[in-house]
């Protein structure tokens, strides 16, 4: 006699339950073949029957379901058509009811797709071995993008450094390094709803400023008013999960920015004036691992030490304004001036020596990782 889909589902759960007990250790994160399994699963399923099917699978795998907005979720299981919003960097698993229609092959149909759901939940979870540096401007025009590019360039000799333009209003950080004509992936090409791309595929498709430094910039052909893709976070977390260094140009500070919340080091860039001091202190309470870079120039109304004290950031550095640096960034020659591609710091490095030195110090402040 042919089994009904729900009878087959129950039989699958019996098999899964037995396998889960025999292969898991006490921590619930390691299976018999050494893979890492996500224990933090957020469930956001609106269909009651579908929700019951998902929770039955989780119970068989000895996984405790959490709410959709769980900040520490490794995996989000949902039946919503647009699961990318609010998923952070978690892997998204989309489910749907059997016979509900639609031909989306990324949707796991339950109950017949129980085995596929089990496989998705037991897939390896990123370990976050790399580092993520987020550079944010407290005020506009303080050179946050230039500093972010410099940090990525200076890290190129040490491993895979990915420069990501996380600012949704960004116009292309690839311009700073003069690689805007290079073919390859842009932020808008990243499938945000999938929770991030394959790290090796991402690295292979991103335009290169140097063999050790690749850039994921915003596309400049978006229509006016078109919302920017939020694939930047997924790309950043994917690269970090593979042990790489990610430098994100986060633009201006915004409450609840997921890039800043996930960063290992947040670099706040500001000016040595009253507005800069007040603005720099605004995000500090919600950020961990913050350091301050104060852009100074002749005639500043405030001393750098007073700005740092007002902002309440104990770690701070001074970066003098040099007209040549602004010119090099505007002409796309910043990378070459910093020695990118030379395996050293030759060329016109003297004109950007202070910028390079601050970038090196900030790299030293990043928590050590295998990148």
PLY file of the C-alpha trace (Angstrom):
ply
format ascii 1.0
element vertex 371
property float x
property float y
property float z
element edge 370
property int vertex1
property int vertex2
end_header
0.00 0.00 0.00
1.30 3.46 -0.92
2.14 5.65 2.05
0.47 9.04 2.35
2.85 12.04 2.43
2.21 12.52 6.17
2.75 8.83 6.94
6.04 8.99 5.05
6.88 12.11 7.01
6.35 10.29 10.32
8.49 7.39 9.14
11.24 9.81 8.15
11.10 11.38 11.60
11.48 7.97 13.23
14.62 7.34 11.21
15.95 10.83 11.86
15.34 10.52 15.60
17.30 7.29 15.80
20.16 8.72 13.75
20.28 11.91 15.84
20.61 9.95 19.08
23.34 7.69 17.72
25.52 10.34 16.06
25.31 13.42 18.29
27.52 14.19 21.22
26.25 15.97 24.33
26.86 19.46 22.91
24.54 18.76 19.99
26.93 20.40 17.50
28.97 17.49 16.11
27.77 14.56 14.03
29.59 11.34 13.28
31.44 12.58 10.21
32.84 15.61 12.06
30.58 18.24 10.52
29.34 21.19 12.52
25.58 21.50 12.90
23.64 24.66 13.63
21.97 24.47 17.03
20.43 27.95 16.91
17.44 27.66 14.59
14.93 30.50 14.32
11.44 29.54 13.08
9.20 31.99 11.23
6.49 29.83 9.64
3.01 31.34 9.30
1.12 28.19 8.21
0.16 26.25 11.40
0.40 22.78 9.80
3.71 23.66 8.18
4.99 25.07 11.46
4.10 21.77 13.19
6.00 19.80 10.52
9.10 21.98 10.95
9.04 21.74 14.73
8.63 17.96 14.55
11.84 17.76 12.50
13.65 20.02 14.97
12.49 17.87 17.85
13.78 14.74 16.12
17.16 16.45 15.66
17.15 17.60 19.30
17.21 21.25 18.20
15.36 23.90 20.15
13.44 26.31 17.89
13.82 30.00 18.59
11.96 33.15 17.47
12.47 34.66 14.03
14.31 37.67 15.43
16.83 35.57 17.37
20.07 37.53 17.08
22.28 34.46 17.39
20.43 32.23 14.89
22.58 30.09 12.61
19.61 29.07 10.45
16.21 30.68 9.79
13.37 28.41 8.63
10.53 30.38 7.04
7.64 30.15 4.59
7.67 33.84 3.78
8.27 34.77 0.13
10.79 37.49 1.06
12.86 35.96 3.88
15.91 38.20 3.39
14.54 41.06 5.47
15.80 40.82 9.02
17.58 37.49 8.57
20.96 39.07 9.30
23.71 36.74 8.17
21.89 33.49 9.04
21.38 30.79 6.42
17.76 30.87 5.25
15.81 27.66 4.59
12.50 28.23 2.81
9.67 25.76 3.26
6.23 25.41 1.72
3.16 23.22 2.02
2.78 20.19 -0.21
0.65 21.01 -3.24
0.63 24.74 -2.51
1.74 25.46 -6.04
4.66 27.37 -7.37
7.78 26.08 -9.10
10.47 27.62 -6.89
13.06 24.86 -6.56
14.58 26.61 -3.52
11.45 25.87 -1.46
11.38 22.57 0.47
7.90 21.10 0.24
6.64 19.43 3.41
5.90 16.80 4.46
7.40 14.95 1.46
10.63 16.98 1.65
11.44 16.04 5.24
14.76 14.48 4.29
15.74 17.65 2.41
14.90 19.78 5.44
16.99 17.51 7.64
19.91 17.86 5.24
19.60 21.65 5.23
19.52 21.81 9.03
22.51 19.48 9.35
24.66 21.32 6.81
27.90 22.80 8.21
27.57 26.19 9.87
30.11 28.96 9.42
32.56 29.15 12.29
33.47 32.84 11.99
37.25 32.33 12.12
38.12 35.52 10.26
37.66 39.16 11.20
35.29 41.93 10.20
36.32 45.59 10.44
33.55 48.15 9.95
34.50 51.76 9.19
31.74 54.27 9.87
31.69 58.04 9.46
30.36 60.01 12.44
29.87 62.97 10.10
29.88 63.31 6.35
33.03 64.01 4.38
35.50 62.80 7.00
37.17 60.24 4.74
35.71 56.98 6.09
35.69 55.35 2.63
39.31 56.32 2.03
40.36 54.84 5.35
38.39 51.63 4.71
40.12 51.21 1.34
43.52 51.85 2.92
42.95 49.19 5.58
42.03 46.60 2.94
45.02 47.54 0.79
47.46 47.27 3.69
46.05 43.83 4.58
46.53 42.48 1.05
50.01 41.10 1.74
48.75 39.02 4.67
45.93 37.05 3.08
42.50 37.43 1.53
41.16 40.91 2.29
37.68 41.72 0.96
36.58 45.37 0.83
32.77 45.56 0.95
30.70 48.67 0.33
28.03 48.11 2.97
26.76 51.70 2.76
23.36 51.48 0.95
23.94 55.01 -0.36
27.43 54.23 -1.64
28.32 55.12 -5.20
31.19 52.69 -5.74
34.22 52.30 -3.48
35.96 50.64 -6.42
36.47 54.18 -7.76
38.88 54.93 -4.91
41.16 52.09 -6.05
40.71 52.71 -9.76
39.15 49.35 -10.61
35.66 50.52 -11.53
36.04 49.09 -15.06
37.02 45.64 -13.85
34.33 43.01 -14.57
32.95 40.96 -11.73
30.46 40.76 -8.89
28.78 43.79 -7.34
26.80 43.99 -4.08
23.51 43.89 -5.99
24.48 40.53 -7.51
24.64 38.81 -4.11
21.53 36.80 -3.28
20.81 38.28 0.14
17.85 36.01 0.81
20.10 32.95 0.76
22.01 34.18 3.81
25.26 34.73 1.97
27.13 33.20 -0.99
29.70 30.44 -1.12
32.95 32.06 0.13
35.18 30.59 -2.59
32.72 31.51 -5.34
32.45 35.03 -3.91
36.22 35.46 -3.82
36.58 34.15 -7.35
33.91 36.47 -8.78
34.78 39.75 -7.00
36.94 42.25 -8.93
40.57 42.29 -7.82
42.57 45.35 -6.86
45.42 42.97 -6.07
45.73 39.17 -5.73
45.25 39.62 -1.98
42.60 42.36 -2.08
39.22 42.12 -3.76
36.39 44.63 -3.81
32.61 44.22 -3.63
31.25 47.64 -4.52
27.81 49.05 -5.20
26.64 49.19 -8.79
26.27 52.69 -10.17
23.55 51.82 -12.69
20.73 51.61 -10.12
17.69 53.66 -10.99
16.97 56.70 -8.84
14.95 55.64 -5.81
15.71 51.97 -6.27
16.49 50.40 -2.87
20.01 49.06 -2.48
20.51 45.33 -2.08
21.33 44.20 1.44
23.57 41.40 0.19
26.61 43.18 1.62
26.16 41.66 5.08
25.75 38.12 3.78
28.85 38.49 1.63
30.88 39.91 4.52
29.89 37.12 6.91
30.51 34.45 4.27
34.04 35.70 3.65
34.75 35.98 7.37
33.41 32.45 7.92
36.08 31.15 5.54
38.81 32.81 7.63
39.18 35.98 5.57
39.47 39.60 6.63
36.52 41.80 5.68
36.68 45.58 5.68
33.24 47.19 5.37
32.69 50.79 4.36
29.52 51.27 6.43
28.87 54.90 5.48
27.17 57.07 8.10
26.11 55.63 11.46
22.57 54.23 11.59
20.76 52.72 14.58
20.55 48.96 14.37
23.06 48.62 11.54
23.65 44.82 11.35
27.16 45.27 9.96
28.25 47.28 13.01
26.56 44.79 15.33
28.52 41.87 13.81
31.89 43.63 13.50
34.97 42.57 15.46
36.29 46.13 15.30
34.30 49.30 14.59
36.36 52.30 13.44
34.52 55.59 13.97
35.94 58.40 11.84
35.19 62.02 12.76
36.46 65.61 12.61
38.07 67.76 15.28
35.14 70.11 15.75
32.06 70.30 17.95
29.78 68.50 15.51
32.36 65.76 15.04
32.82 65.28 18.78
29.09 65.03 19.48
28.42 62.73 16.53
31.30 60.41 17.41
29.92 59.79 20.87
26.46 58.86 19.63
27.09 55.26 18.52
29.56 54.25 21.20
27.05 52.86 23.69
25.80 50.23 21.24
29.16 49.18 19.79
31.78 46.80 21.06
35.41 47.06 20.13
35.16 50.66 18.90
38.17 52.81 18.14
38.22 56.44 17.03
40.11 58.08 14.17
40.11 61.88 14.29
40.78 63.73 11.04
42.66 66.92 11.81
43.76 69.95 9.85
45.19 73.37 10.54
42.75 75.66 12.33
40.61 72.93 13.94
38.45 74.42 16.74
39.02 71.43 19.04
42.02 69.43 20.14
41.95 65.75 19.17
42.24 64.68 22.82
39.16 66.75 23.68
37.20 65.08 20.86
38.16 61.62 22.10
37.25 62.53 25.68
33.88 63.89 24.60
33.14 60.80 22.51
34.08 58.50 25.37
36.27 56.24 23.22
39.50 55.32 25.03
41.32 54.10 21.90
41.90 56.87 19.38
44.28 57.92 16.64
44.99 61.15 14.80
44.99 61.23 11.00
46.07 64.61 9.61
44.31 65.86 6.50
46.67 65.69 3.52
45.48 67.23 0.28
47.42 64.68 -1.73
45.48 61.81 -0.15
42.16 63.34 -1.13
43.46 63.81 -4.67
44.73 60.24 -4.92
41.44 58.81 -3.67
39.48 61.00 -6.07
41.60 59.94 -9.04
41.62 56.23 -8.22
45.36 56.15 -7.51
45.18 55.48 -3.77
46.03 51.79 -4.08
49.13 52.41 -6.15
50.25 55.16 -3.78
50.01 52.72 -0.87
52.14 50.22 -2.75
49.35 47.86 -3.82
50.60 45.26 -6.25
54.26 45.95 -5.57
54.73 43.63 -2.60
56.08 46.62 -0.75
55.44 50.27 0.04
57.32 52.04 -2.70
56.22 54.55 -5.32
54.54 57.64 -3.93
54.07 56.08 -0.50
55.56 59.13 1.21
52.47 61.14 0.35
50.22 58.72 2.16
52.63 57.46 4.81
50.48 58.61 7.74
47.35 57.03 6.25
49.17 53.73 5.79
50.55 53.85 9.32
47.09 54.39 10.87
45.68 51.56 8.74
48.45 49.26 9.98
47.76 50.16 13.62
44.04 49.46 13.16
44.82 46.08 11.63
46.87 45.33 14.71
43.84 46.03 16.89
41.69 43.44 15.14
41.23 40.25 17.10
43.61 37.63 15.74
42.08 35.27 13.23
43.22 32.80 10.58
43.12 35.18 7.65
0 1
1 2
2 3
3 4
4 5
5 6
6 7
7 8
8 9
9 10
10 11
11 12
12 13
13 14
14 15
15 16
16 17
17 18
18 19
19 20
20 21
21 22
22 23
23 24
24 25
25 26
26 27
27 28
28 29
29 30
30 31
31 32
32 33
33 34
34 35
35 36
36 37
37 38
38 39
39 40
40 41
41 42
42 43
43 44
44 45
45 46
46 47
47 48
48 49
49 50
50 51
51 52
52 53
53 54
54 55
55 56
56 57
57 58
58 59
59 60
60 61
61 62
62 63
63 64
64 65
65 66
66 67
67 68
68 69
69 70
70 71
71 72
72 73
73 74
74 75
75 76
76 77
77 78
78 79
79 80
80 81
81 82
82 83
83 84
84 85
85 86
86 87
87 88
88 89
89 90
90 91
91 92
92 93
93 94
94 95
95 96
96 97
97 98
98 99
99 100
100 101
101 102
102 103
103 104
104 105
105 106
106 107
107 108
108 109
109 110
110 111
111 112
112 113
113 114
114 115
115 116
116 117
117 118
118 119
119 120
120 121
121 122
122 123
123 124
124 125
125 126
126 127
127 128
128 129
129 130
130 131
131 132
132 133
133 134
134 135
135 136
136 137
137 138
138 139
139 140
140 141
141 142
142 143
143 144
144 145
145 146
146 147
147 148
148 149
149 150
150 151
151 152
152 153
153 154
154 155
155 156
156 157
157 158
158 159
159 160
160 161
161 162
162 163
163 164
164 165
165 166
166 167
167 168
168 169
169 170
170 171
171 172
172 173
173 174
174 175
175 176
176 177
177 178
178 179
179 180
180 181
181 182
182 183
183 184
184 185
185 186
186 187
187 188
188 189
189 190
190 191
191 192
192 193
193 194
194 195
195 196
196 197
197 198
198 199
199 200
200 201
201 202
202 203
203 204
204 205
205 206
206 207
207 208
208 209
209 210
210 211
211 212
212 213
213 214
214 215
215 216
216 217
217 218
218 219
219 220
220 221
221 222
222 223
223 224
224 225
225 226
226 227
227 228
228 229
229 230
230 231
231 232
232 233
233 234
234 235
235 236
236 237
237 238
238 239
239 240
240 241
241 242
242 243
243 244
244 245
245 246
246 247
247 248
248 249
249 250
250 251
251 252
252 253
253 254
254 255
255 256
256 257
257 258
258 259
259 260
260 261
261 262
262 263
263 264
264 265
265 266
266 267
267 268
268 269
269 270
270 271
271 272
272 273
273 274
274 275
275 276
276 277
277 278
278 279
279 280
280 281
281 282
282 283
283 284
284 285
285 286
286 287
287 288
288 289
289 290
290 291
291 292
292 293
293 294
294 295
295 296
296 297
297 298
298 299
299 300
300 301
301 302
302 303
303 304
304 305
305 306
306 307
307 308
308 309
309 310
310 311
311 312
312 313
313 314
314 315
315 316
316 317
317 318
318 319
319 320
320 321
321 322
322 323
323 324
324 325
325 326
326 327
327 328
328 329
329 330
330 331
331 332
332 333
333 334
334 335
335 336
336 337
337 338
338 339
339 340
340 341
341 342
342 343
343 344
344 345
345 346
346 347
347 348
348 349
349 350
350 351
351 352
352 353
353 354
354 355
355 356
356 357
357 358
358 359
359 360
360 361
361 362
362 363
363 364
364 365
365 366
366 367
367 368
368 369
369 370
